[in-house]
């Protein structure tokens, strides 16, 4: 067979560029997202290929409208916006606001319907691109579009105290609302995890975290009888105190790295308990702020309550942040002297003090993360293409150190030596349209860097041997730690909001920390840019935030602080004092009897014995189970015994395995199966892996030797692979169900918020309480359309057919059903009750179907047969079909019917965003 001519990467990129040039002139009507839809309206599943809008690729950032003016902005440095043009909406005369040196786009023409512009640099420079004019509103008098929920004015009054005829204020507001949505998800999950650590069954029966708040000091919490609180509140506190002490006793807080001091000093022990109470109370308070609409109550202001409560809470936040900074700062130079010595020797153009400061910045503050591109990806491209020798096995033991030094040199190049090159790279990446183009840009840059840094990389590699590193480690360094005094951070450098976010990271894993902080940084950065534009002399619109939102005046500072929080926060190692509890959970998840005694655990793992070579099994379990982030996640969100029982369901396991890429399945099969038949079909391989997971038993691992050779080492590696596969499959199952639940948590959060806003403009809602009937908002808005056509909600007002469908779904539900549904969402009941019902599902083909079948079984569960004689509607269909009932889903989601896009996306499986599901990569 003739060999195909393989196109080189550079040639392929050139061909792609030419193809784009031919098509660029045809690109029309790429709408700039200048007027955001209400964040409640989730989008349908995006296309598989990530492709940027040509409008954004050409450099246009947004089109802002204020009364009779339109302001066009472009992307500046980082996330900054450059004000490019002011356009009169009456005659479309344009005035350039930016200087030619700073300008990124050229406005060609503005018409009633379309705006035409071209890029001054980068993406198809000079080629005209069309986008729609956001002021074009057929039949509407205002140039600013109203939102479909009809809440724009109320939101502006809540955040700014008055309404505006522009789309600038509302976009800033949507960014704040996005902050509250993501906090609602993470805090809900944290509360569930903390309650789950008690291991006492149904959290909704007594949610002890739900009764914790920052209203009471630790003294009142531990001795409510001595307070002036009502008897009911005292009783609730006593219950919470009992649960709090039970939680401490389980030692499971050790999974979060929280550990009671090993000392006879009762004051130290009591100080630890006080700090833990403060942390849990703050989490509980944040949950109250984001999960219930209590606007106007100062103590429920998410952004200011921490400054208005007892100082003892802020002292705990100070302690936590300072403890982390101290661990980083103490002896930084001595602790990093090997790397610093090597760098001083290599970087002849730098003063030693300057290198030390830069290295602190690199390691602690991680300014390389703010460059706008990935230093790591550049280094990887360099080594993949040119640095083959650096991938040799001889560097395995020092690879992390070697790569860190290489990355530091690249960081200094862009941060100090060649800032212009870094900015040019950022522009190129911004103008790229697809991931493939980005990869090509990184490859081109790597080629340039290789010629510049090849000798330095060779030099680093030559120093990567044990003798050199050992000698440098022994050598004294003549540098005083005071060199870093101006660089080092402490708690006083951060606002309490930022410290509070840092505290939340104690309860999150690495991926969760990254996702939360990345989102928060992006939103605060956007808010900072909106405020800058609003205050500019060209735009100059009022931007005085109301009392509860004054924090956002410091958005620039908070953005910088959250970068620091992101860099210092990390998933904490499990506490040593909790090891016995962790060993119990580990053995249980591997299939041992969960009623096993502590003495038996100690006997099996030889925990109390001393001697060389006798702790192989203990170390094996520690390394492959306890220190696995997936194991920790499963214990946080599930139950070790129940996870083992769910794993026995081959149908469910096969479904999860089906979501793992084929190449990964091939690797798992080869490493897990003792005598693999690599010629068998992928279906057969998945089936065999599912069988292994179903039959996994602690007995399979009890004879594994940690210090093994030959066949014994092969058996050990196979055992490690089996455990890794097992934990991965169960992690994917639980994590995806938590992710599905998150969509409904956001919907509940938005329902609470929107109900409070609608109460201000709809008299019929003024005396209503959402807790009595969660359908009341959708029901009232539908009735206003039917009776007087006075509903402010355009989703319902303009679509009679869909409104009638929502009304049917409202009538198919009842207040008790939807209240229970809301509580099940808030308490992640589907995850807790998974084992009880998942075995009854006839067909497992999506996480959506698993979630809603288990949810519907929980809703129809009879708490007391003597009191509940009447069957819930759909119950017979649910039990007969062994699968979720579509109409039941719509009935349960009827409280969200006032927002039709969200209602449809949450109710119809085909519209639910499957791209949010995790797969093993």
N, C-alpha and C positions, 0 to 999 in steps of 0.2 A: 504493500500500500504506500502510495506517495506520502511523503512527510509534509505536513502543512507548514507554510511559512509563518513563523511566530513573529508577530509585530512587537517591536520593542516598546517599552513603556512611553518613551518620549514621542515616538512616532504615533502611538495610539492617542496620546493627548493632543498632538497637533491635528490629527484627523477629527477628533471630537470638537476641537476649536473651530475648524473650518465648517463642520456641519452646523455648529451653532450660529456662525456668521451668516450662513445661508438662510437660517430660519429666524434670525433675530428680528428682522424687519416685519415679520408676520405676527410677532407676539403682540397681542392686544388685550385690553380689558383685564389686566391683572390687578385686582383691587388691592389697594393698600389698606391694611387693617387699622385705619385711622379711627374708626368708631367701633369700639369693641361691642360685641353682643354681651348681654348679661352673662356673667360667668356661669350662671346656672345652666345654660344651654350647652350641654356637652356635644362635641362633634362626633360624627360617625367615624368608624375605623379609618385611619389614614392608609394611603397606598403603601405597599411594602417598601418601595424604593424611596429613600429620603431625597427630596428634590426641593430646592429653595425657589421661591417666587423670583421671577426675572426682575421684578420691580425692586425687591430687596437686594438682589445680587448686583443691581446697577447702582445701589447706594442710597435709594430713598428710604428713609426710616418711617416717617409718618406725615399725614396731612391733618393739621389741627384747624378747627373752625371756631372763631369767636365773633359772634354777632355778624357784622358785614365784612369781616376779614378772614382770609384763609392763610395759614402759615405752613410752609413746606420745609421739612427738616431732612437732613441726611445723617448717615452714620459718621460720627467722629471717632476719636480715640477711645478704645474700650467700648463701653455702652453709651458714651456721651452722644448728645444730639447737637448737630450744627444747624442753626437757623439759616436757611438758604434764601427763601423768598417770602415776601408778603404779597398777597393777591387781593384786590378789591373784588368782592363777590357781585357787585353791581355791573361793572364794566370790564372786569377781568384784567385790569391794568396790573402789571407786576413790578415790584421793587426788589432788587437784590439786596439782601441784608448781610451776606457773607462777603469777605474779601476774596479776591481771585485765588490767593495762595491757600486759603482754607476751604474753598468751595469744592464739593465733590460731584455735584450734578449741575446741569444746565437746563433751565426750564425753557422749552421750545415754544409751547403754545398752551393756552388755557381756554377751553371752550365750556359751554354749558353742560356738556355730557362727559367729555374726556379731557384729560391733562396729558400732554406729551412732553417728555424730557429725555435727556441722554446723560450718560455717565462721562465725567471729565477724565476719569482714570479707571483702569481695571476693566470690568465687564464690558466687552464690545464698545469701547470708547467711541462716542460719536453716533452710534446707532440709536435712532429714535425708538422710544418705548412708550406705549400708551397705558394709562390707568384711568379708572373712573373718577369723576369729580364728585366727592362726597356731598357737596352742597346741592346736587341735582335731586330734587324731591318732587316728583310729579304730584301736583294737587296739594302740596303743603306750603304754607306761608313762610315758615321758619326754615332757615338754611341748615339748622341743626336737627338731625333725626332724633325723635323720641325713642325710648327703648320699648320693647314689646311688652314688658311686664308693667309699664306705666309707673315705674318707681324712681325715675331719674331725679325728679324734683325733690322727693322725700329723702333720697340718699344725699343729695347736695345740701339739704337743710340739716341733716344729721351730722355731716362732716364739716360743713362750712358755714352753717347758720343761715343760708339764703340760697336762692336758685340762680342759675346762670344760663344765658343763651349761648352756650358753647359746648364743645365736646371734650374740653381739656380737663375740667374738674372731674367729670365722671370717669375718665380713663384713670386718673390718679386714684379715685375711690375704688375702682375695680381691682387695682393692685393691692390695696389694703384688704379688700374682701378676700382676695386669693390667699393672703397671709393667714387670715382667720380660718379659711377652709382647710389648709394643710395642717394647721395646729389642731383643728378639731379632729382630724384623722389620727395624728400621732399621739395626742393626749388620750383619746379614746382607747387606742391600742395599749398605751402604757398603763392606764387604769385597769384594763382587763388583765394584762399580764401580772400586775401586782396582786390583784384579787385571785388570779389563777394560782399564784405561788402558794396560797394557803392550802390548795388541794382539797377544798371542802365541798365540791359539787357545784350546784347551780348558783352562780354569782348573783343572779337577779333576785334570789331570795333574801340575800343581805349583802349589798354592795357597800362594804365598809369604807372603801375609798370615796364613795359618793357622799358620805357624811363628813369627810375631812375638808376643812377650809382654813383659811388664814385668819378667821375671825377670832380664834382663841389662841392664847399663848400656850406654851408647853406646860406651864404650871396648871392652867385651867384644864388642859387635856388630861393630865395625870391625876388631878384632884378636882373634878367638877363640883363635888359637894361643897367646896369652899367658895364657889362663885355665886353670882347673882342671876345666873341663867334660870330659865323656866325648868320645871321638872321634866318635861318632854325632852328638852335639849340635853339636860343632864343625862337622861337615860340613853339617848343616842350616842353621847360621848362615851359613856361607860361601855356600850357595846363595841364602839370603834376601838377603844383602848384595849379591850379583851382580844379583839382580832389583831390589833397591832402587836401585842405581846406574843400572840400565837405565830404571827409572821416572823418575828425576830427569832423565835424558838426553832422554826423550820430550817434556819440557816440558808434559806434559798435566796435571800438578798445577796448572798455571796456570788450568785450568778452575775450580778451587776457590779461586782468588785467592791461591794460594801462589806466591811469586816469590823466586828467589835474588837477593840484593843485587848490584847492578851496581857492583862495587868490586874493586880489586886486592888488597884486604886479605883474605888467606886465612882469617883468624880469623872475619871476619863471615860468609864463605861456609860455613865449617865449623859455625858456630853455627846457621845456618839449617838445614843438613842434620841437625844434632843434634835441633833442634826438630821437624822433619818426622818423623824416626825415632821420637821420643817419641810424637807424635800417632798414628802408625800402630801402634805397639806397644800403646798404650792401647786403641785400637779392637780390636786382636787379642785383648787380654786380656778386654775386655768380652764379646767373642764367646764366648770360652771359658767365661765365667761364666754366660751366658744360654743357651748352646746345649748345654751338657753338665751333667748333675747331678753336682756335685762338692761337695755339702754337707759341711761339717765341715772342709774344707781351707781354712785361713785365707787363703791367697794367692788363693783363688778366690771369696772373699766379694765380691760385686758392690758392696756398700755400704761396704766398708772397705779393700779392697786398695789403693786410691789413697793411703791414709794409712800403709801398711805397706811400700811399696816405696822404692827409692832416691830421695832428695830431688830429684835432678835432674829427675825427671818432674814433680814439683809445681812446680819452678821454671819449667818450660815452660808449665804451665797458668797460673801467675801472669803470665808474660810475655804470653800471648795475651789474657787478660782486661784487663790493664793497658793493652796496646796499643790495645784497642778503646775503653776508657774515656778514654784520653788523646786519641784522635782526636775524641771527643765533647766532652770538657771543655775542651780547649785553646781559649782565645779564644772561649768560648761567647757571651759578650755581644757582642763585636765581630762575630762571625760572624752573629749574628741581630739586629743593631742596627736594621735597617729595621723589622722586625716589632715589636721591643720599643719603638721610638720611637713608632710608630703607636698601640700599645696604651697607652702612658703618656699620650699625648695624649687618648685616648678615655675611659679608665677613671678618671674623676675621683675616685671614691670609694676608690681604692686608693693606697697608698704605692708609689713607683717600685720600691723594693727588693723589696716583696712581689710586684709584677707579674713582676719578673725571676725570682724563685724559683718562682713558679707556672708561668711559661713553661718553665723548665727541667724542672719536674715533668711538664708537658704533652708536651714534645718528647722527653725522655730516659726518664723513668720511666713515662710514659703512664698515669697514674692514672685517666684517663678510661676506660680499658679495664676498670677494676675497679668501675665504678659500677653494673653490673648491667643496663645498657641501652646502646644505640648512639647516641652523639652524632652520628655521621655520618648515621644514618638519620633522626634528628630534623631535621637541617639539610636533608637531601634532601627530606623531606616539606614543610618550610617553603617551600623554593624552588619545588617542583613546584606547590604550591597558590597561593602568593602572590608569590613572588619571580621573576617571569618575566624581568624586565629583567636579572637577574644571569646569565642563560644566554645573553645576547647575545654574538655573535662578538667584539665589541670586548674582551671579558675573557679570550679564549682564552689569551693569552700570560701572564696573571697569575692565571689561575683557581686554580691550586694554592695560591698565596700567599693569595688572597682567601678561599678555603674554609678554609684553616688558621686564619686570624684569626677567622672566624665560629665555627668549632668551639671555639676557645679561649674565646671569650665564653660559649658555652653550657656549656662545662666549668666555668668559674668560677661560673656561676650555680648549678649543682648541687653543686659541690665546696665552695663557701664560702657563697654567699648564701642558697640555699634548699635545704638538705639534706633537709628534710622532704618537699618536693615530689619530690625524687629517690627517696626511700624509698617514697613513695606510688606512683610510676610503676613501680618494681620489683614492688610487690605486685600492681598491676593486670596486669602482664605475666605474673606467675606464675599468676594466677588465670585467664588466658585459656586456652581449650581448643584453638584452631586457629590456624594462621598468619594467616588472614583477620582473626580477632579481634585479633591482635597488631598487624597493619597499622592497624586502626581505632583502637587505643589510641595508636599513634604519631601518627596523623593528628589526634586530639583534642588531644594534648599540643602538637603543632606549631602548632595554631590559637592556643593560649594564648601560646606563645612569640613568635609573630609580632607580636602587639600590644606585647610587651615589648621586642623587639629590632629592630623594623623600622628605627628611626632609626639604631641602631648599624650595622646592615648597610648602610644607605644611606651612612653615613659612611665605612665601609671601602671601599665601591665607588668613592666619589668620590676616594679617595686612590690608586686602582689605575691610575695612568698612569705612563709612563716617566719623565717629568720629576720628579715628586714622589719616586718611588723612587730615582732617581739622586741627587737632592739629599740625601735621608736617608742614602744610602750614603756620601756624601762627608763628612757631618757627624761630628764627634767625639762620643764618649759619655763623660760624666764619671762613669762607674761602674766601680768596681774589681771585678775578677774574684773578689776575696776574698768578695764578697757571697754567692757560691755555695759557699763552702768547706764549710758544714754540710750542703749538699744533694748535693754531688758524691760519686760512688761510685768505689771502686777495688777491686782484686783482694782486698785483705784483708777486704773486707766480705762476701765469699762463702765458703761452705764448699767444700771441694774436690770434693764430689759435684756441686755446681752448676757449678763451673768445668769439670768433665769433660763435663757435658751441653753447655755452651757450646762446647767443643772439637768435639763431634760435629756441631754445626751448620755447621762449615766444609765438610762434605761433603754438605750437603742443600740443596735449592732452597727458595724461599720458602714454598710450600705444605707441603712436608715439615716445615720448621721449625715452622710454625704448628700442624700436626696433632700433632707430637711433643710440643711444649711445652704445648699446650692439654690433651692427655691427661694428661701428667705433673702439671700444676698441679691438675687435677681430682682425680686420685688422691691426691696428697699432702694436698689440702684435705679430702677425705673422711676420710683417716686421722687428720688433726688433730682432726676433729670426733668421731670414734669415741673417741680417747684422752681428749678433754675429757669426754665422757659417762661413760666408764669411771671417770674420776677424781672425778666429781662426788659430793657427799655423799649424794645420793639413790640412786645406783646403786652406787658404791664397789666395783668388782670389780678383782681383781688384773690389772695390765697391764704387768708387767715383761718386756720383750722380751729374747730371748737375744742373745748377744754379736754375732752376725753381722747383727743388725737394730736395733742401738741407734740407728742414724742416724734412725730414724723417731720417736724422741723429740723430734727437732727439726723435725717436719713443718710446724709453723707457720712457722718461719724459712725452711725450704726452699721452701715455697709462695711466700713473698714474694720469695725470691731468684730462683726460676724465672720469676716475672713480669718481673723485671729482665732476665734472660737472654733471654726472649722478645722484649722490647722493644729490646734492643741487637743481637740476632742478626739477620742478614739474608743473603740470597744474595749472595755476593761477586762483584764484577765480575771478569771474566777478566784475568789478569795480562798486562801489556803485553809482557813478554819471551817469552810463549808465542804471540804473534800469528802467526808463520810456521806453527807447528803447527796453529793454529786455521784459518788460511786453507787449508791443505792439506785438513783435514777438511771445511771448508765447500765447497770446490770439488768434493771427492769426493762429498759427499752430493748435490750438484747434478748429478752425472753425468759428471764429468771422470775421466780415467784415474787410478786411485789410485797408479800407479807414477810419477806425474809428479815431476820433480826440483824441488828448492828453487829452483834458478836459473830454471826455467821459470815457477814460481809468481810469483817476483819480477818476471819479465818481463811476465807477463799483467797483474799488478796494479800494475806500475810502483812497486814498493815501495822501490827504491833511487833513484828519480828524484825530483827536486825541481822545484817550479814550480806556478804557480797554475792550477787547473782540469784537472789531468791525473790526479787521483786519484778521479775519479767512480766507477769500477767498484770500486775498493778500498773506498771509503766506503759504496757500495751494499751490498756483501757484508757489511761490518762491521755496518751498521745493521740489516739484514734477516735475516742468518743468525747471525753470531757472537754478537750481543747478544740473540738470542732465547733465552729460558729453555728453550724446547722443543728447540732445537738442542743446547744444553748437556746436557739430559737424555738425548737420543738418543746423544750421544757417551759419556756416562757408562755407559749400560746396553747399548749396542749397538755397531755398527761402521758407519762411514760408507758403505763400499762395499756392505756387506750390506743396509743400509737402502735404498739406491738400487735394489738388485736385488729386494728384497721389494716395493717400490713398483710394480714392473712386473707384479705379480699383480693383475689387474683384479678378480678375484673377491673377494680379500681387501680391496682398497680399497673396493669397492662395499659390502661388509659394514660397514666402519667408517663410511663415509658414511651408511649406513642408520641409524646411531645418533645422527647429528647432527640436531637439530630442523629441521623443514621450513623455518621462517622463516630460519634461519641458512644453509641450503642455497640459498635464494632469493638471499640477499645475496652468498654466495660466487659463485654463477653469474653474477650481474649484474656483479660486479667482476672476475672472472677471464676470462670469455669475451669475445673481441673483438667479436663480433656476436651478442649474446644474443637468443634467441627466448623472451621471458618468458611466452609463451602455451603453451610446450611443457610436458609433464607433469613432475612431480617426478622420476619414474623416469628420464626422458630427461635431465633436468638432472644428476642424480647420475651417470648414465652418461657424460655429456660431461666432468664434472669428473674422473671416474675415468680417462678416456682421457687427459686432460691430465697427470694425475699419473703415469700409466704412461709417457708419452712425454717427461717433463720432461728437459731437457738444459741443460748449462751454456751452450751456444750460444744458448739463448733469452734469456740475460741479459747476454752479454758486451758488447753495444752499448748497454746502458742508460746514460743520462746522469743523473748525480745532480742537477746544476743544469739541469733541463729545463723547457721551456715549451711551451704549446700541445699539439700531438699527441704530441710527445716526452714530455711530462709525463704524458699519458694512458697512454702505453705503459709508463712507469716505474711508475705506480700499479697498473697491471694486473699487471706483473711482481712487485711487492711482494705483491699479493693471492694470486698463484699460489704463491709461496714460502711465504707464511703458511699457506695451505690444505695444501700438501704436508707441511710440518713438523707441522702440527696433526694430520693424519690418521696420520702415522707415530708421533707422540707418543702418541696415543690407543691405537694398537695395542700399542706396547711397554709403556706405563704400565699398561694393563689386565691384561696378562699378568704384569707384576711384582706387581700387586695380587692376582691369582689365586694366584700363587706364595706370597704372604704368608700366605694361609690355611693352606697346608701347612707353612710355616715354623713357625707357631704350633702346629700339631699335633705336629710333631717336637719342639719345645721342651717341650710338655706331656707327651709320651711320655717324654722323658728325665727330667723332674721326677717324674712319677708312678711310673716304674719305681723310682727311688730311694726313694720313700715306701713302695711295696708291698714292697720288699725287707725293710723293717723289720718287717712283720707276716706275711709268707708265707715260711716256711722253705725251700720249694722254689726260691725265687728267690735265696736268699742267695749261692749260688756261681755264679750266672748272669751273663753279660756281654751287655748289650744289643747291642753291636757285632757279636757273633757271629751273632745272629739277631734282627732287629727285631720278629719275630712273637712272641717268647718270652713277653711280658707277656700279650697277649690269649690266647695258647694256654694258658698256665698257669691263668689265671682261668677259662677255659671248662672245663678239665679238672677244676678243683676243684668246679665246679657239677655236672659229670657223675658224678664219682667219689664225693664225700662231701657234696655240697651245702654246702660250707664256704667258698665264695667270698665275700669281703667286698663284692664288686661287685654291687650290686642291679640295675644295668642288665641284666647277664647272668643273674643269679639269678632274677629275676622275669619274664623273657621268654624262655621256652624256644625258641619258634619263631625269634625273631631270633638267639638264641645259636647255633642250629643253622646258620643262614645264615652267620654269622660264621665258624663252624668250617669250612664249605665253602670260604669265601674264603681262609682260612688255608691249607688244603690245596691250593688252586689256585696258591698262591705258593710261593716257596722263599727261603732265606736270602740267596742271591746277588742275586736279583731285588729284594728289598726293601732290601738294602743299597745297591744301585745307585740305587734310587728315592730313598732318603734323601739320598744324595750329590748327585743331580741337583737336588733341592729346595734343598739348602744352597748350591749353586753356581749357581742360576738357569740351569741348562743349557738349559731350554726357550727362554729369550730368546737365549742364545748360538747355539743351533742352529736358530733359527727359519727362516732362509733356506734351509737344507739340505732341510727337509722340508715346508714350508708349501705348496709348489707341488703336492704330491701329494694334498692333501685334495680330495675330491670335492665336498663341500658345506660351506660356511663359514656357520654360523648362530649361533655363540656363541663367546665367548672361552674358555669351559669346554671346548668341543669342540676348538678350536685347541690349547689348552694340553695336553690329554690325548693328542691325536693325536701331537703333536711329542714329548711325554714318552714315549709308548709306542714310538715309533720310536727314541728314544735308548736306551731300555731293551733293545730287541731288536737294537741295532747290534752287529755282530760285530767285536770289537777285533782278533781274530786267527783267521782261518778254520781254520787248521791245529789250533788248540787247542779251538775251540768247534764240535764236530760236531753236537751235539744242538740242535735248534731249541727256542727258548723257546716255551712254550705260548701260544697266541693269535697267534703271529707270522703264520701263514698268513691268518687272518681279517683281521688288520690290513692286510696288503698287498693282499688281495683286495678289501676293501670301501672302501679309501681313506678311512677314518674311524676314530675311536677305538672300542675294544671295551669295552662296559660292564662285562662280567665281569672284564676285565683291570684296569679302574679299581678294582673292589672288591677284587681280589686284591692289588693294590699297596697299597691302603689298609688291608689287614687288620691291620697293626700298631696301627691306631687303633680296632680293633673293640671294645676293652674299654670304650670310651665310645660307646655306640650312637648317641646324637643327633649327635655330631660325625662319626662314621663315615658315617652316612646323608647328612648335609649336604655332606660332601666327596666322596661317591661317586655321588650321584644328581643329574644335571644340573638337574632340576626343583626340587630343594631348595637348590641352590647359590644364594647370595644375589646375584642379578643387580643389585640396587640399588647394589652397590659399584662397578659399572662406571662409568667416566667417560664423559661426553658433552660435546660442545663447547657452551657456553652463551654 
